[in-house]
Amino acid sequence: MRVNPNPMPDLMAALNQTELEEQQAELQISTGKSVNEPSDNPTAAALLVENNDQATFTSGYLQSLSVVQGQLSTASSTLSSVTTALQQALSLGVEAGGGTLSAGDQAAIANQLQGIQSQLVSLANTTYEGNYIFAGTKTSTAPYVVDSNSPDGVDYVGNSDVNEVSIGNGYKLAVNVPGSQLFSAPGNDVFLAINNLIQAVQTNTGIGTAVNAVSAASSYLSAQTVLYGNATDQTQSETTYLNAAQLQISQQQNTLGGVDMAAAATNLSQAQTDNQAALAAISKLSQDNLFDYLT
């Protein structure tokens, strides 16, 4: 049997190895990861980089969807309020056209209609997170400006463009309908109809025709809200899909780089034991060498 006459280098190498294993086990326990640097597992590390990129994209899309859903909800709620205001205007118009009101009552109704007109302008200039949602893509400027010289009583200063937002890989969604399509569509102009109704009540002339025009504009507007409903459904479906993808990515990350805590604890304990044994052997060897020297 061959005996190593100088075991110290081997013992020092063993000590370094046990210290390395101890540090690695401690790091795994503290981070909850088995791959903390590429050298731990080059293949898993490469897959984790790709996986992390997917997680970043998914998180970004979900954040965009949250904003889009808030805007769509605000738009739908606003259009519901517009419809309610138009129904009130219709009721007032029918009352004014009954032929039984005094001039004072007619004037009072005209004033109420003007109040509804102001309310409609305010609703058409609704914002979400500081952006005007019915201005097309000119979201930093209020789309409707009061103009007493205009047949509508207002001017539309937005544009007819549509905002599109990426909510998935290669998936873009139109998130707005411009005011020019909602409130100022030729033949179904909400502001023209309400302005004509006000003038009809004030002059007590052509009230029935004006009421019909408001009714038609209201029906047209209600039909346009379907666009927002469809967009909302799409965002909900995409959110469900991305949440499932995010969960799958998280599971893959855990499979690729997660640590078995029980195994890591066992490895740490074993490394500590091996480390103490190596230190004890080195200490004994040093003492023996010193004893040999003294004798």
C-alpha positions in Angstrom: 0.0 0.0 0.0 1.5 3.3 -1.1 1.3 6.1 1.5 1.3 9.8 0.4 4.3 11.3 2.1 2.9 14.8 1.7 -0.9 14.8 2.1 -1.2 18.5 2.8 -1.9 19.7 -0.8 -4.7 17.1 -1.1 -6.1 18.2 2.3 -6.1 21.9 1.3 -7.8 21.0 -2.0 -10.4 19.1 -0.1 -10.9 22.0 2.3 -11.3 24.5 -0.6 -13.9 22.1 -2.2 -15.9 21.8 0.9 -15.9 25.5 1.4 -17.1 26.0 -2.1 -19.9 23.5 -1.7 -20.9 25.1 1.6 -21.0 28.6 0.0 -23.0 27.2 -3.0 -25.5 25.5 -0.7 -25.9 28.7 1.4 -26.4 30.8 -1.7 -29.1 28.4 -3.0 -30.9 28.5 0.3 -30.8 32.3 0.5 -31.9 32.9 -3.1 -34.2 30.0 -3.6 -32.4 29.3 -6.9 -30.2 26.4 -8.0 -28.8 28.5 -10.9 -27.3 31.7 -9.6 -24.6 32.2 -12.3 -24.2 30.6 -15.8 -21.4 28.2 -14.6 -23.9 26.5 -12.2 -25.7 25.0 -15.2 -25.0 26.6 -18.6 -27.9 25.0 -20.4 -30.4 25.9 -17.7 -29.0 29.4 -17.5 -29.5 30.0 -21.2 -33.1 28.8 -21.0 -33.7 31.0 -18.0 -32.5 34.1 -19.9 -35.0 33.3 -22.7 -37.7 32.5 -20.1 -37.1 35.8 -18.3 -37.4 37.7 -21.6 -40.8 36.1 -22.2 -41.8 37.0 -18.6 -40.9 40.6 -19.2 -42.9 40.8 -22.4 -45.9 39.1 -20.8 -45.8 41.5 -17.8 -45.6 44.5 -20.2 -48.6 43.3 -22.2 -50.6 42.7 -19.0 -49.8 46.2 -17.8 -50.9 47.6 -21.2 -54.1 45.6 -20.9 -54.8 47.1 -17.5 -54.6 50.6 -18.9 -56.7 49.7 -21.9 -59.4 48.1 -19.8 -59.5 51.2 -17.6 -59.9 53.4 -20.7 -62.6 51.2 -22.3 -64.5 51.1 -19.0 -64.4 54.9 -18.7 -65.5 55.3 -22.4 -68.4 52.8 -21.9 -69.5 54.6 -18.7 -69.3 57.9 -20.4 -71.4 56.8 -23.4 -74.0 55.4 -21.1 -74.2 58.8 -19.4 -74.5 60.5 -22.9 -77.4 58.1 -23.7 -79.1 59.0 -20.5 -78.7 62.7 -21.1 -80.2 62.3 -24.6 -83.2 60.4 -23.2 -83.8 63.3 -20.9 -83.6 65.7 -23.8 -86.1 63.6 -25.7 -88.5 63.6 -22.8 -88.2 67.4 -22.5 -88.6 67.8 -26.3 -91.8 65.7 -26.3 -93.1 67.7 -23.4 -92.4 71.0 -25.2 -94.0 69.7 -28.4 -97.3 68.9 -26.6 -98.8 72.3 -27.3 -100.0 72.9 -23.8 -97.2 74.8 -22.2 -96.9 78.5 -21.5 -94.2 80.6 -23.0 -92.5 80.6 -19.6 -92.6 76.8 -19.4 -91.2 76.6 -23.0 -88.3 78.9 -22.0 -87.6 76.8 -18.9 -87.4 73.6 -21.0 -85.0 75.4 -23.4 -82.8 76.3 -20.5 -82.8 72.7 -19.3 -81.9 71.5 -22.8 -79.0 74.0 -22.8 -77.8 72.5 -19.5 -77.9 69.0 -21.2 -76.0 70.4 -24.1 -73.2 71.6 -21.7 -73.3 68.2 -20.0 -72.8 66.5 -23.4 -69.8 68.7 -24.3 -68.3 67.8 -20.9 -68.9 64.1 -21.4 -67.4 64.2 -24.9 -64.3 65.8 -23.4 -63.8 63.0 -20.9 -60.2 62.1 -20.0 -58.6 59.0 -18.7 -55.2 59.3 -17.0 -54.9 62.8 -18.5 -55.8 61.8 -22.1 -58.9 62.8 -24.0 -60.5 59.5 -25.0 -62.7 60.8 -27.8 -60.1 63.0 -29.6 -58.8 60.4 -32.0 -55.0 60.4 -31.6 -54.9 64.1 -30.5 -55.3 62.9 -26.9 -53.6 66.0 -25.3 -56.3 68.4 -26.5 -60.0 68.6 -25.7 -61.8 67.5 -28.8 -64.9 69.7 -28.5 -64.9 73.5 -28.1 -68.0 75.5 -27.7 -68.8 77.7 -30.7 -72.0 79.6 -30.8 -71.5 80.4 -34.5 -71.4 76.7 -35.4 -74.6 74.9 -36.5 -73.6 72.2 -33.9 -72.9 74.8 -31.2 -69.5 73.2 -31.0 -66.4 72.6 -33.1 -64.6 69.2 -33.2 -60.8 69.8 -33.1 -59.7 66.2 -32.7 -59.0 63.9 -35.6 -60.5 60.7 -37.0 -57.6 58.4 -36.3 -57.7 55.4 -34.0 -55.2 54.5 -31.3 -53.8 50.9 -31.4 -52.1 49.3 -28.5 -50.0 46.1 -28.5 -51.6 43.6 -26.1 -49.8 40.5 -27.2 -47.1 39.2 -29.5 -48.3 40.6 -32.9 -51.7 41.4 -31.5 -52.8 45.1 -31.6 -56.2 46.3 -30.5 -58.0 49.6 -31.4 -58.9 51.2 -28.1 -60.9 54.2 -29.1 -63.6 55.5 -31.4 -63.0 59.2 -32.3 -65.6 61.8 -31.5 -66.1 62.5 -35.1 -67.6 59.0 -35.5 -69.4 58.9 -32.2 -70.9 62.4 -31.7 -70.5 64.2 -35.0 -71.3 61.6 -37.6 -73.0 63.0 -40.7 -76.8 62.3 -40.4 -76.4 61.3 -36.8 -74.8 64.4 -35.3 -75.6 64.5 -31.6 -74.6 68.1 -31.1 -76.4 69.3 -34.2 -79.5 67.4 -33.1 -79.5 68.8 -29.6 -78.7 72.3 -30.8 -81.6 72.2 -33.3 -83.9 70.9 -30.5 -83.0 73.9 -28.3 -83.7 76.3 -31.2 -87.0 74.5 -32.0 -88.2 74.8 -28.4 -87.1 78.4 -28.2 -89.1 79.3 -31.4 -91.8 76.7 -30.8 -91.3 75.6 -34.4 -90.4 72.1 -35.8 -90.1 70.5 -32.4 -91.3 67.1 -33.6 -88.7 67.0 -36.4 -86.0 68.0 -33.9 -87.1 65.3 -31.4 -86.9 62.7 -34.1 -83.4 63.8 -35.0 -82.3 63.5 -31.4 -83.8 60.0 -31.2 -82.0 58.9 -34.3 -78.7 60.3 -33.0 -79.3 58.5 -29.7 -80.0 55.2 -31.4 -76.9 55.6 -33.6 -74.7 56.3 -30.6 -76.1 53.3 -28.7 -75.1 51.1 -31.7 -71.6 52.5 -31.6 -71.1 51.3 -28.0 -71.0 47.7 -29.3 -67.4 48.5 -30.5 -66.3 49.2 -27.0 -68.1 46.0 -25.7 -66.3 43.9 -28.3 -62.9 45.5 -27.4 -63.5 44.9 -23.7 -64.3 41.2 -24.4 -61.0 40.9 -26.4 -59.0 42.4 -23.6 -60.6 40.1 -21.0 -59.8 37.0 -23.2 -56.2 38.2 -23.8 -55.7 38.9 -20.1 -56.9 35.4 -19.3 -54.5 33.9 -21.9 -51.5 36.0 -20.7 -52.1 35.2 -17.0 -52.1 31.5 -17.9 -48.9 32.1 -19.9 -47.3 33.9 -17.0 -48.1 31.1 -14.6 -46.6 28.6 -17.1 -43.5 30.7 -17.3 -43.2 30.9 -13.6 -43.5 27.1 -13.3 -40.8 26.7 -16.0 -38.5 29.1 -14.2 -39.0 27.1 -11.0 -38.3 23.8 -12.9 -35.2 25.2 -14.6 -33.7 27.2 -11.7 -35.6 26.5 -8.6 -33.9 24.8 -5.6 -35.0 21.8 -3.6 -34.7 23.4 -0.1 -34.5 20.0 1.7 -31.7 18.8 -0.6 -29.9 22.1 -0.3 -30.1 22.0 3.5 -28.7 18.4 3.4 -25.9 19.5 1.1 -25.1 22.4 3.4 -24.9 20.1 6.5 -22.8 17.6 4.7 -20.4 20.3 3.4 -20.1 21.7 6.9 -19.3 18.3 8.2 -16.7 17.6 5.5 -15.2 21.0 6.1 -14.8 20.4 9.8 -13.2 17.0 9.0 -10.8 18.6 6.6 -9.8 21.2 9.1 -9.3 18.6 11.8 -7.1 16.5 9.5 -5.0 19.6 8.6 -4.7 20.5 12.2 -3.6 17.0 13.2 -1.2 16.8 10.4 0.3 20.2 11.3 0.7 19.0 15.0 2.3 15.8 13.9 4.8 17.6 11.7 5.6 20.0 14.6 6.1 17.0 16.9 8.4 15.3 14.5 10.4 18.4 14.2 10.8 18.8 18.0 11.8 15.1 18.4 
